[in-house]
Amino acid sequence: MIKMEHCRNPTNGTCKSEDIKLYIQVRGQNLPICQQCWNKIAEEEW
Ligand SMILES: [Zn+2]
């Protein structure tokens, strides 16, 4: 089941995109990440 959520990229607190690509687990929470942020995350080491 997919909820409409906006991006909660922990490295970009201002992003409000609803184009959620996937969820990442950070400190026990599932954070929705949008396509755009995921591209950035995938390029960088973090
Ligand atoms: Zn985003």
mmCIF file of the protein (N, C-alpha, C, O) and its ligand, coordinates in Angstrom:
data_MODEL
# 
_entry.id   MODEL 
# 
loop_
_entity.id 
_entity.type 
_entity.pdbx_number_of_molecules 
1 polymer     1 
2 non-polymer 1 
# 
_entity_poly.entity_id                      1 
_entity_poly.type                           'polypeptide(L)' 
_entity_poly.nstd_linkage                   no 
_entity_poly.nstd_monomer                   no 
_entity_poly.pdbx_seq_one_letter_code       MIKMEHCRNPTNGTCKSEDIKLYIQVRGQNLPICQQCWNKIAEEEW 
_entity_poly.pdbx_seq_one_letter_code_can   MIKMEHCRNPTNGTCKSEDIKLYIQVRGQNLPICQQCWNKIAEEEW 
_entity_poly.pdbx_strand_id                 A 
# 
loop_
_entity_poly_seq.entity_id 
_entity_poly_seq.num 
_entity_poly_seq.mon_id 
_entity_poly_seq.hetero 
1 1  MET n 
1 2  ILE n 
1 3  LYS n 
1 4  MET n 
1 5  GLU n 
1 6  HIS n 
1 7  CYS n 
1 8  ARG n 
1 9  ASN n 
1 10 PRO n 
1 11 THR n 
1 12 ASN n 
1 13 GLY n 
1 14 THR n 
1 15 CYS n 
1 16 LYS n 
1 17 SER n 
1 18 GLU n 
1 19 ASP n 
1 20 ILE n 
1 21 LYS n 
1 22 LEU n 
1 23 TYR n 
1 24 ILE n 
1 25 GLN n 
1 26 VAL n 
1 27 ARG n 
1 28 GLY n 
1 29 GLN n 
1 30 ASN n 
1 31 LEU n 
1 32 PRO n 
1 33 ILE n 
1 34 CYS n 
1 35 GLN n 
1 36 GLN n 
1 37 CYS n 
1 38 TRP n 
1 39 ASN n 
1 40 LYS n 
1 41 ILE n 
1 42 ALA n 
1 43 GLU n 
1 44 GLU n 
1 45 GLU n 
1 46 TRP n 
# 
loop_
_struct_asym.id 
_struct_asym.entity_id 
A 1 
B 2 
# 
loop_
_chem_comp.id 
_chem_comp.type 
_chem_comp.mon_nstd_flag 
ALA 'L-peptide linking' y 
ARG 'L-peptide linking' y 
ASN 'L-peptide linking' y 
ASP 'L-peptide linking' y 
CYS 'L-peptide linking' y 
GLN 'L-peptide linking' y 
GLU 'L-peptide linking' y 
GLY 'peptide linking'   y 
HIS 'L-peptide linking' y 
ILE 'L-peptide linking' y 
LEU 'L-peptide linking' y 
LYS 'L-peptide linking' y 
MET 'L-peptide linking' y 
PRO 'L-peptide linking' y 
SER 'L-peptide linking' y 
THR 'L-peptide linking' y 
TRP 'L-peptide linking' y 
TYR 'L-peptide linking' y 
VAL 'L-peptide linking' y 
ZN  non-polymer         . 
# 
_pdbx_entity_nonpoly.entity_id   2 
_pdbx_entity_nonpoly.name        ? 
_pdbx_entity_nonpoly.comp_id     ZN 
# 
_pdbx_nonpoly_scheme.asym_id         B 
_pdbx_nonpoly_scheme.entity_id       2 
_pdbx_nonpoly_scheme.mon_id          ZN 
_pdbx_nonpoly_scheme.ndb_seq_num     1 
_pdbx_nonpoly_scheme.pdb_seq_num     101 
_pdbx_nonpoly_scheme.auth_seq_num    101 
_pdbx_nonpoly_scheme.pdb_mon_id      ZN 
_pdbx_nonpoly_scheme.auth_mon_id     ZN 
_pdbx_nonpoly_scheme.pdb_strand_id   A 
_pdbx_nonpoly_scheme.pdb_ins_code    . 
# 
loop_
_atom_site.group_PDB 
_atom_site.id 
_atom_site.type_symbol 
_atom_site.label_atom_id 
_atom_site.label_alt_id 
_atom_site.label_comp_id 
_atom_site.label_asym_id 
_atom_site.label_entity_id 
_atom_site.label_seq_id 
_atom_site.pdbx_PDB_ins_code 
_atom_site.Cartn_x 
_atom_site.Cartn_y 
_atom_site.Cartn_z 
_atom_site.occupancy 
_atom_site.B_iso_or_equiv 
_atom_site.pdbx_formal_charge 
_atom_site.auth_seq_id 
_atom_site.auth_comp_id 
_atom_site.auth_asym_id 
_atom_site.auth_atom_id 
_atom_site.pdbx_PDB_model_num 
ATOM   1   N  N  . MET A 1 1  ? 0.844  -1.198 0.000  1.00 0.00 ? 1   MET A N  1 
ATOM   2   C  CA . MET A 1 1  ? 0.000  0.000  0.000  1.00 0.00 ? 1   MET A CA 1 
ATOM   3   C  C  . MET A 1 1  ? 0.883  1.254  0.000  1.00 0.00 ? 1   MET A C  1 
ATOM   4   O  O  . MET A 1 1  ? 1.788  1.400  0.822  1.00 0.00 ? 1   MET A O  1 
ATOM   5   N  N  . ILE A 1 2  ? 0.598  2.129  -0.925 1.00 0.00 ? 2   ILE A N  1 
ATOM   6   C  CA . ILE A 1 2  ? 1.425  3.325  -1.086 1.00 0.00 ? 2   ILE A CA 1 
ATOM   7   C  C  . ILE A 1 2  ? 0.644  4.549  -0.619 1.00 0.00 ? 2   ILE A C  1 
ATOM   8   O  O  . ILE A 1 2  ? -0.444 4.839  -1.116 1.00 0.00 ? 2   ILE A O  1 
ATOM   9   N  N  . LYS A 1 3  ? 1.209  5.243  0.324  1.00 0.00 ? 3   LYS A N  1 
ATOM   10  C  CA . LYS A 1 3  ? 0.613  6.484  0.807  1.00 0.00 ? 3   LYS A CA 1 
ATOM   11  C  C  . LYS A 1 3  ? 1.206  7.652  0.030  1.00 0.00 ? 3   LYS A C  1 
ATOM   12  O  O  . LYS A 1 3  ? 2.358  7.605  -0.403 1.00 0.00 ? 3   LYS A O  1 
ATOM   13  N  N  . MET A 1 4  ? 0.416  8.684  -0.139 1.00 0.00 ? 4   MET A N  1 
ATOM   14  C  CA . MET A 1 4  ? 0.958  9.901  -0.731 1.00 0.00 ? 4   MET A CA 1 
ATOM   15  C  C  . MET A 1 4  ? 1.722  10.658 0.340  1.00 0.00 ? 4   MET A C  1 
ATOM   16  O  O  . MET A 1 4  ? 1.134  11.201 1.276  1.00 0.00 ? 4   MET A O  1 
ATOM   17  N  N  . GLU A 1 5  ? 3.005  10.687 0.195  1.00 0.00 ? 5   GLU A N  1 
ATOM   18  C  CA . GLU A 1 5  ? 3.852  11.385 1.144  1.00 0.00 ? 5   GLU A CA 1 
ATOM   19  C  C  . GLU A 1 5  ? 4.806  12.247 0.353  1.00 0.00 ? 5   GLU A C  1 
ATOM   20  O  O  . GLU A 1 5  ? 5.026  12.034 -0.839 1.00 0.00 ? 5   GLU A O  1 
ATOM   21  N  N  . HIS A 1 6  ? 5.357  13.208 1.026  1.00 0.00 ? 6   HIS A N  1 
ATOM   22  C  CA . HIS A 1 6  ? 6.392  13.984 0.345  1.00 0.00 ? 6   HIS A CA 1 
ATOM   23  C  C  . HIS A 1 6  ? 7.764  13.543 0.824  1.00 0.00 ? 6   HIS A C  1 
ATOM   24  O  O  . HIS A 1 6  ? 7.920  12.894 1.859  1.00 0.00 ? 6   HIS A O  1 
ATOM   25  N  N  . CYS A 1 7  ? 8.733  13.919 0.038  1.00 0.00 ? 7   CYS A N  1 
ATOM   26  C  CA . CYS A 1 7  ? 10.100 13.510 0.283  1.00 0.00 ? 7   CYS A CA 1 
ATOM   27  C  C  . CYS A 1 7  ? 10.575 13.952 1.668  1.00 0.00 ? 7   CYS A C  1 
ATOM   28  O  O  . CYS A 1 7  ? 10.328 15.079 2.098  1.00 0.00 ? 7   CYS A O  1 
ATOM   29  N  N  . ARG A 1 8  ? 11.253 13.048 2.345  1.00 0.00 ? 8   ARG A N  1 
ATOM   30  C  CA . ARG A 1 8  ? 11.838 13.401 3.649  1.00 0.00 ? 8   ARG A CA 1 
ATOM   31  C  C  . ARG A 1 8  ? 13.326 13.098 3.645  1.00 0.00 ? 8   ARG A C  1 
ATOM   32  O  O  . ARG A 1 8  ? 13.875 12.533 4.591  1.00 0.00 ? 8   ARG A O  1 
ATOM   33  N  N  . ASN A 1 9  ? 13.936 13.477 2.587  1.00 0.00 ? 9   ASN A N  1 
ATOM   34  C  CA . ASN A 1 9  ? 15.370 13.293 2.443  1.00 0.00 ? 9   ASN A CA 1 
ATOM   35  C  C  . ASN A 1 9  ? 16.104 13.924 3.631  1.00 0.00 ? 9   ASN A C  1 
ATOM   36  O  O  . ASN A 1 9  ? 16.029 15.138 3.823  1.00 0.00 ? 9   ASN A O  1 
ATOM   37  N  N  . PRO A 1 10 ? 16.809 13.122 4.427  1.00 0.00 ? 10  PRO A N  1 
ATOM   38  C  CA . PRO A 1 10 ? 17.493 13.676 5.599  1.00 0.00 ? 10  PRO A CA 1 
ATOM   39  C  C  . PRO A 1 10 ? 18.646 14.601 5.231  1.00 0.00 ? 10  PRO A C  1 
ATOM   40  O  O  . PRO A 1 10 ? 19.100 15.381 6.068  1.00 0.00 ? 10  PRO A O  1 
ATOM   41  N  N  . THR A 1 11 ? 19.124 14.527 3.992  1.00 0.00 ? 11  THR A N  1 
ATOM   42  C  CA . THR A 1 11 ? 20.218 15.402 3.589  1.00 0.00 ? 11  THR A CA 1 
ATOM   43  C  C  . THR A 1 11 ? 19.707 16.655 2.880  1.00 0.00 ? 11  THR A C  1 
ATOM   44  O  O  . THR A 1 11 ? 20.496 17.514 2.489  1.00 0.00 ? 11  THR A O  1 
ATOM   45  N  N  . ASN A 1 12 ? 18.388 16.758 2.714  1.00 0.00 ? 12  ASN A N  1 
ATOM   46  C  CA . ASN A 1 12 ? 17.811 17.940 2.082  1.00 0.00 ? 12  ASN A CA 1 
ATOM   47  C  C  . ASN A 1 12 ? 16.434 18.186 2.681  1.00 0.00 ? 12  ASN A C  1 
ATOM   48  O  O  . ASN A 1 12 ? 15.420 17.783 2.112  1.00 0.00 ? 12  ASN A O  1 
ATOM   49  N  N  . GLY A 1 13 ? 16.406 18.847 3.828  1.00 0.00 ? 13  GLY A N  1 
ATOM   50  C  CA . GLY A 1 13 ? 15.167 19.032 4.571  1.00 0.00 ? 13  GLY A CA 1 
ATOM   51  C  C  . GLY A 1 13 ? 14.134 19.889 3.893  1.00 0.00 ? 13  GLY A C  1 
ATOM   52  O  O  . GLY A 1 13 ? 12.994 19.957 4.352  1.00 0.00 ? 13  GLY A O  1 
ATOM   53  N  N  . THR A 1 14 ? 14.502 20.553 2.802  1.00 0.00 ? 14  THR A N  1 
ATOM   54  C  CA . THR A 1 14 ? 13.576 21.471 2.165  1.00 0.00 ? 14  THR A CA 1 
ATOM   55  C  C  . THR A 1 14 ? 12.843 20.841 0.988  1.00 0.00 ? 14  THR A C  1 
ATOM   56  O  O  . THR A 1 14 ? 11.930 21.452 0.431  1.00 0.00 ? 14  THR A O  1 
ATOM   57  N  N  . CYS A 1 15 ? 13.225 19.639 0.607  1.00 0.00 ? 15  CYS A N  1 
ATOM   58  C  CA . CYS A 1 15 ? 12.586 19.017 -0.544 1.00 0.00 ? 15  CYS A CA 1 
ATOM   59  C  C  . CYS A 1 15 ? 11.181 18.570 -0.186 1.00 0.00 ? 15  CYS A C  1 
ATOM   60  O  O  . CYS A 1 15 ? 10.980 17.919 0.839  1.00 0.00 ? 15  CYS A O  1 
ATOM   61  N  N  . LYS A 1 16 ? 10.196 18.915 -1.027 1.00 0.00 ? 16  LYS A N  1 
ATOM   62  C  CA . LYS A 1 16 ? 8.808  18.551 -0.761 1.00 0.00 ? 16  LYS A CA 1 
ATOM   63  C  C  . LYS A 1 16 ? 8.199  17.787 -1.928 1.00 0.00 ? 16  LYS A C  1 
ATOM   64  O  O  . LYS A 1 16 ? 6.978  17.745 -2.079 1.00 0.00 ? 16  LYS A O  1 
ATOM   65  N  N  . SER A 1 17 ? 9.039  17.191 -2.743 1.00 0.00 ? 17  SER A N  1 
ATOM   66  C  CA . SER A 1 17 ? 8.531  16.459 -3.898 1.00 0.00 ? 17  SER A CA 1 
ATOM   67  C  C  . SER A 1 17 ? 7.697  15.264 -3.460 1.00 0.00 ? 17  SER A C  1 
ATOM   68  O  O  . SER A 1 17 ? 8.007  14.621 -2.457 1.00 0.00 ? 17  SER A O  1 
ATOM   69  N  N  . GLU A 1 18 ? 6.646  14.967 -4.204 1.00 0.00 ? 18  GLU A N  1 
ATOM   70  C  CA . GLU A 1 18 ? 5.816  13.792 -3.908 1.00 0.00 ? 18  GLU A CA 1 
ATOM   71  C  C  . GLU A 1 18 ? 6.101  12.651 -4.875 1.00 0.00 ? 18  GLU A C  1 
ATOM   72  O  O  . GLU A 1 18 ? 5.404  11.637 -4.886 1.00 0.00 ? 18  GLU A O  1 
ATOM   73  N  N  . ASP A 1 19 ? 7.123  12.833 -5.674 1.00 0.00 ? 19  ASP A N  1 
ATOM   74  C  CA . ASP A 1 19 ? 7.512  11.795 -6.634 1.00 0.00 ? 19  ASP A CA 1 
ATOM   75  C  C  . ASP A 1 19 ? 8.415  10.774 -5.934 1.00 0.00 ? 19  ASP A C  1 
ATOM   76  O  O  . ASP A 1 19 ? 9.609  10.684 -6.217 1.00 0.00 ? 19  ASP A O  1 
ATOM   77  N  N  . ILE A 1 20 ? 7.819  10.010 -5.016 1.00 0.00 ? 20  ILE A N  1 
ATOM   78  C  CA . ILE A 1 20 ? 8.600  9.119  -4.161 1.00 0.00 ? 20  ILE A CA 1 
ATOM   79  C  C  . ILE A 1 20 ? 9.130  7.940  -4.950 1.00 0.00 ? 20  ILE A C  1 
ATOM   80  O  O  . ILE A 1 20 ? 8.385  7.216  -5.611 1.00 0.00 ? 20  ILE A O  1 
ATOM   81  N  N  . LYS A 1 21 ? 10.422 7.771  -4.862 1.00 0.00 ? 21  LYS A N  1 
ATOM   82  C  CA . LYS A 1 21 ? 11.092 6.687  -5.572 1.00 0.00 ? 21  LYS A CA 1 
ATOM   83  C  C  . LYS A 1 21 ? 11.209 5.452  -4.680 1.00 0.00 ? 21  LYS A C  1 
ATOM   84  O  O  . LYS A 1 21 ? 10.920 4.337  -5.114 1.00 0.00 ? 21  LYS A O  1 
ATOM   85  N  N  . LEU A 1 22 ? 11.626 5.655  -3.456 1.00 0.00 ? 22  LEU A N  1 
ATOM   86  C  CA . LEU A 1 22 ? 11.814 4.539  -2.536 1.00 0.00 ? 22  LEU A CA 1 
ATOM   87  C  C  . LEU A 1 22 ? 11.887 5.046  -1.104 1.00 0.00 ? 22  LEU A C  1 
ATOM   88  O  O  . LEU A 1 22 ? 11.850 6.247  -0.840 1.00 0.00 ? 22  LEU A O  1 
ATOM   89  N  N  . TYR A 1 23 ? 11.991 4.097  -0.201 1.00 0.00 ? 23  TYR A N  1 
ATOM   90  C  CA . TYR A 1 23 ? 12.124 4.451  1.211  1.00 0.00 ? 23  TYR A CA 1 
ATOM   91  C  C  . TYR A 1 23 ? 13.482 3.982  1.701  1.00 0.00 ? 23  TYR A C  1 
ATOM   92  O  O  . TYR A 1 23 ? 13.971 2.916  1.326  1.00 0.00 ? 23  TYR A O  1 
ATOM   93  N  N  . ILE A 1 24 ? 14.071 4.803  2.543  1.00 0.00 ? 24  ILE A N  1 
ATOM   94  C  CA . ILE A 1 24 ? 15.320 4.388  3.183  1.00 0.00 ? 24  ILE A CA 1 
ATOM   95  C  C  . ILE A 1 24 ? 15.101 4.323  4.679  1.00 0.00 ? 24  ILE A C  1 
ATOM   96  O  O  . ILE A 1 24 ? 14.288 5.064  5.233  1.00 0.00 ? 24  ILE A O  1 
ATOM   97  N  N  . GLN A 1 25 ? 15.830 3.432  5.328  1.00 0.00 ? 25  GLN A N  1 
ATOM   98  C  CA . GLN A 1 25 ? 15.746 3.312  6.774  1.00 0.00 ? 25  GLN A CA 1 
ATOM   99  C  C  . GLN A 1 25 ? 16.838 4.135  7.419  1.00 0.00 ? 25  GLN A C  1 
ATOM   100 O  O  . GLN A 1 25 ? 18.026 3.913  7.184  1.00 0.00 ? 25  GLN A O  1 
ATOM   101 N  N  . VAL A 1 26 ? 16.417 5.098  8.245  1.00 0.00 ? 26  VAL A N  1 
ATOM   102 C  CA . VAL A 1 26 ? 17.353 5.917  8.992  1.00 0.00 ? 26  VAL A CA 1 
ATOM   103 C  C  . VAL A 1 26 ? 16.946 5.887  10.445 1.00 0.00 ? 26  VAL A C  1 
ATOM   104 O  O  . VAL A 1 26 ? 15.854 6.332  10.796 1.00 0.00 ? 26  VAL A O  1 
ATOM   105 N  N  . ARG A 1 27 ? 17.800 5.374  11.283 1.00 0.00 ? 27  ARG A N  1 
ATOM   106 C  CA . ARG A 1 27 ? 17.542 5.300  12.728 1.00 0.00 ? 27  ARG A CA 1 
ATOM   107 C  C  . ARG A 1 27 ? 16.163 4.711  13.016 1.00 0.00 ? 27  ARG A C  1 
ATOM   108 O  O  . ARG A 1 27 ? 15.412 5.245  13.833 1.00 0.00 ? 27  ARG A O  1 
ATOM   109 N  N  . GLY A 1 28 ? 15.836 3.619  12.350 1.00 0.00 ? 28  GLY A N  1 
ATOM   110 C  CA . GLY A 1 28 ? 14.594 2.902  12.640 1.00 0.00 ? 28  GLY A CA 1 
ATOM   111 C  C  . GLY A 1 28 ? 13.355 3.476  11.993 1.00 0.00 ? 28  GLY A C  1 
ATOM   112 O  O  . GLY A 1 28 ? 12.257 2.952  12.182 1.00 0.00 ? 28  GLY A O  1 
ATOM   113 N  N  . GLN A 1 29 ? 13.514 4.565  11.216 1.00 0.00 ? 29  GLN A N  1 
ATOM   114 C  CA . GLN A 1 29 ? 12.368 5.158  10.539 1.00 0.00 ? 29  GLN A CA 1 
ATOM   115 C  C  . GLN A 1 29 ? 12.481 4.943  9.042  1.00 0.00 ? 29  GLN A C  1 
ATOM   116 O  O  . GLN A 1 29 ? 13.575 4.958  8.479  1.00 0.00 ? 29  GLN A O  1 
ATOM   117 N  N  . ASN A 1 30 ? 11.332 4.741  8.403  1.00 0.00 ? 30  ASN A N  1 
ATOM   118 C  CA . ASN A 1 30 ? 11.310 4.677  6.946  1.00 0.00 ? 30  ASN A CA 1 
ATOM   119 C  C  . ASN A 1 30 ? 11.028 6.065  6.402  1.00 0.00 ? 30  ASN A C  1 
ATOM   120 O  O  . ASN A 1 30 ? 9.957  6.627  6.629  1.00 0.00 ? 30  ASN A O  1 
ATOM   121 N  N  . LEU A 1 31 ? 11.994 6.609  5.684  1.00 0.00 ? 31  LEU A N  1 
ATOM   122 C  CA . LEU A 1 31 ? 11.845 7.941  5.126  1.00 0.00 ? 31  LEU A CA 1 
ATOM   123 C  C  . LEU A 1 31 ? 11.638 7.851  3.622  1.00 0.00 ? 31  LEU A C  1 
ATOM   124 O  O  . LEU A 1 31 ? 12.446 7.244  2.920  1.00 0.00 ? 31  LEU A O  1 
ATOM   125 N  N  . PRO A 1 32 ? 10.553 8.455  3.117  1.00 0.00 ? 32  PRO A N  1 
ATOM   126 C  CA . PRO A 1 32 ? 10.336 8.487  1.671  1.00 0.00 ? 32  PRO A CA 1 
ATOM   127 C  C  . PRO A 1 32 ? 11.332 9.417  0.988  1.00 0.00 ? 32  PRO A C  1 
ATOM   128 O  O  . PRO A 1 32 ? 11.589 10.528 1.453  1.00 0.00 ? 32  PRO A O  1 
ATOM   129 N  N  . ILE A 1 33 ? 11.875 8.950  -0.103 1.00 0.00 ? 33  ILE A N  1 
ATOM   130 C  CA . ILE A 1 33 ? 12.864 9.722  -0.864 1.00 0.00 ? 33  ILE A CA 1 
ATOM   131 C  C  . ILE A 1 33 ? 12.374 9.847  -2.301 1.00 0.00 ? 33  ILE A C  1 
ATOM   132 O  O  . ILE A 1 33 ? 11.989 8.856  -2.922 1.00 0.00 ? 33  ILE A O  1 
ATOM   133 N  N  . CYS A 1 34 ? 12.390 11.067 -2.826 1.00 0.00 ? 34  CYS A N  1 
ATOM   134 C  CA . CYS A 1 34 ? 11.906 11.282 -4.183 1.00 0.00 ? 34  CYS A CA 1 
ATOM   135 C  C  . CYS A 1 34 ? 12.966 10.895 -5.217 1.00 0.00 ? 34  CYS A C  1 
ATOM   136 O  O  . CYS A 1 34 ? 14.140 10.700 -4.904 1.00 0.00 ? 34  CYS A O  1 
ATOM   137 N  N  . GLN A 1 35 ? 12.503 10.796 -6.445 1.00 0.00 ? 35  GLN A N  1 
ATOM   138 C  CA . GLN A 1 35 ? 13.388 10.403 -7.545 1.00 0.00 ? 35  GLN A CA 1 
ATOM   139 C  C  . GLN A 1 35 ? 14.614 11.302 -7.634 1.00 0.00 ? 35  GLN A C  1 
ATOM   140 O  O  . GLN A 1 35 ? 15.739 10.830 -7.796 1.00 0.00 ? 35  GLN A O  1 
ATOM   141 N  N  . GLN A 1 36 ? 14.376 12.597 -7.524 1.00 0.00 ? 36  GLN A N  1 
ATOM   142 C  CA . GLN A 1 36 ? 15.458 13.559 -7.684 1.00 0.00 ? 36  GLN A CA 1 
ATOM   143 C  C  . GLN A 1 36 ? 16.511 13.405 -6.588 1.00 0.00 ? 36  GLN A C  1 
ATOM   144 O  O  . GLN A 1 36 ? 17.711 13.376 -6.860 1.00 0.00 ? 36  GLN A O  1 
ATOM   145 N  N  . CYS A 1 37 ? 16.036 13.307 -5.339 1.00 0.00 ? 37  CYS A N  1 
ATOM   146 C  CA . CYS A 1 37 ? 16.973 13.157 -4.228 1.00 0.00 ? 37  CYS A CA 1 
ATOM   147 C  C  . CYS A 1 37 ? 17.691 11.832 -4.310 1.00 0.00 ? 37  CYS A C  1 
ATOM   148 O  O  . CYS A 1 37 ? 18.875 11.748 -3.981 1.00 0.00 ? 37  CYS A O  1 
ATOM   149 N  N  . TRP A 1 38 ? 16.993 10.788 -4.746 1.00 0.00 ? 38  TRP A N  1 
ATOM   150 C  CA . TRP A 1 38 ? 17.639 9.496  -4.840 1.00 0.00 ? 38  TRP A CA 1 
ATOM   151 C  C  . TRP A 1 38 ? 18.795 9.545  -5.833 1.00 0.00 ? 38  TRP A C  1 
ATOM   152 O  O  . TRP A 1 38 ? 19.853 8.962  -5.596 1.00 0.00 ? 38  TRP A O  1 
ATOM   153 N  N  . ASN A 1 39 ? 18.586 10.239 -6.938 1.00 0.00 ? 39  ASN A N  1 
ATOM   154 C  CA . ASN A 1 39 ? 19.672 10.378 -7.912 1.00 0.00 ? 39  ASN A CA 1 
ATOM   155 C  C  . ASN A 1 39 ? 20.895 11.025 -7.268 1.00 0.00 ? 39  ASN A C  1 
ATOM   156 O  O  . ASN A 1 39 ? 22.030 10.615 -7.513 1.00 0.00 ? 39  ASN A O  1 
ATOM   157 N  N  . LYS A 1 40 ? 20.647 12.044 -6.440 1.00 0.00 ? 40  LYS A N  1 
ATOM   158 C  CA . LYS A 1 40 ? 21.740 12.718 -5.755 1.00 0.00 ? 40  LYS A CA 1 
ATOM   159 C  C  . LYS A 1 40 ? 22.419 11.780 -4.765 1.00 0.00 ? 40  LYS A C  1 
ATOM   160 O  O  . LYS A 1 40 ? 23.645 11.680 -4.723 1.00 0.00 ? 40  LYS A O  1 
ATOM   161 N  N  . ILE A 1 41 ? 21.609 11.100 -3.975 1.00 0.00 ? 41  ILE A N  1 
ATOM   162 C  CA . ILE A 1 41 ? 22.155 10.195 -2.960 1.00 0.00 ? 41  ILE A CA 1 
ATOM   163 C  C  . ILE A 1 41 ? 22.971 9.092  -3.618 1.00 0.00 ? 41  ILE A C  1 
ATOM   164 O  O  . ILE A 1 41 ? 24.043 8.721  -3.141 1.00 0.00 ? 41  ILE A O  1 
ATOM   165 N  N  . ALA A 1 42 ? 22.442 8.574  -4.723 1.00 0.00 ? 42  ALA A N  1 
ATOM   166 C  CA . ALA A 1 42 ? 23.117 7.473  -5.394 1.00 0.00 ? 42  ALA A CA 1 
ATOM   167 C  C  . ALA A 1 42 ? 24.473 7.883  -5.962 1.00 0.00 ? 42  ALA A C  1 
ATOM   168 O  O  . ALA A 1 42 ? 25.371 7.057  -6.124 1.00 0.00 ? 42  ALA A O  1 
ATOM   169 N  N  . GLU A 1 43 ? 24.603 9.183  -6.264 1.00 0.00 ? 43  GLU A N  1 
ATOM   170 C  CA . GLU A 1 43 ? 25.865 9.665  -6.821 1.00 0.00 ? 43  GLU A CA 1 
ATOM   171 C  C  . GLU A 1 43 ? 26.910 9.884  -5.737 1.00 0.00 ? 43  GLU A C  1 
ATOM   172 O  O  . GLU A 1 43 ? 28.108 9.731  -5.972 1.00 0.00 ? 43  GLU A O  1 
ATOM   173 N  N  . GLU A 1 44 ? 26.437 10.248 -4.537 1.00 0.00 ? 44  GLU A N  1 
ATOM   174 C  CA . GLU A 1 44 ? 27.366 10.633 -3.479 1.00 0.00 ? 44  GLU A CA 1 
ATOM   175 C  C  . GLU A 1 44 ? 27.505 9.513  -2.463 1.00 0.00 ? 44  GLU A C  1 
ATOM   176 O  O  . GLU A 1 44 ? 26.630 8.657  -2.329 1.00 0.00 ? 44  GLU A O  1 
ATOM   177 N  N  . GLU A 1 45 ? 28.598 9.537  -1.769 1.00 0.00 ? 45  GLU A N  1 
ATOM   178 C  CA . GLU A 1 45 ? 28.792 8.627  -0.644 1.00 0.00 ? 45  GLU A CA 1 
ATOM   179 C  C  . GLU A 1 45 ? 28.232 9.316  0.582  1.00 0.00 ? 45  GLU A C  1 
ATOM   180 O  O  . GLU A 1 45 ? 28.412 10.520 0.768  1.00 0.00 ? 45  GLU A O  1 
ATOM   181 N  N  . TRP A 1 46 ? 27.560 8.558  1.405  1.00 0.00 ? 46  TRP A N  1 
ATOM   182 C  CA . TRP A 1 46 ? 26.996 9.147  2.630  1.00 0.00 ? 46  TRP A CA 1 
ATOM   183 C  C  . TRP A 1 46 ? 26.888 8.145  3.731  1.00 0.00 ? 46  TRP A C  1 
ATOM   184 O  O  . TRP A 1 46 ? 26.434 8.478  4.826  1.00 0.00 ? 46  TRP A O  1 
HETATM 185 ZN ZN . ZN  B 2 .  ? 13.414 14.902 -2.456 1.00 0.00 2 101 ZN  A ZN 1 
# 
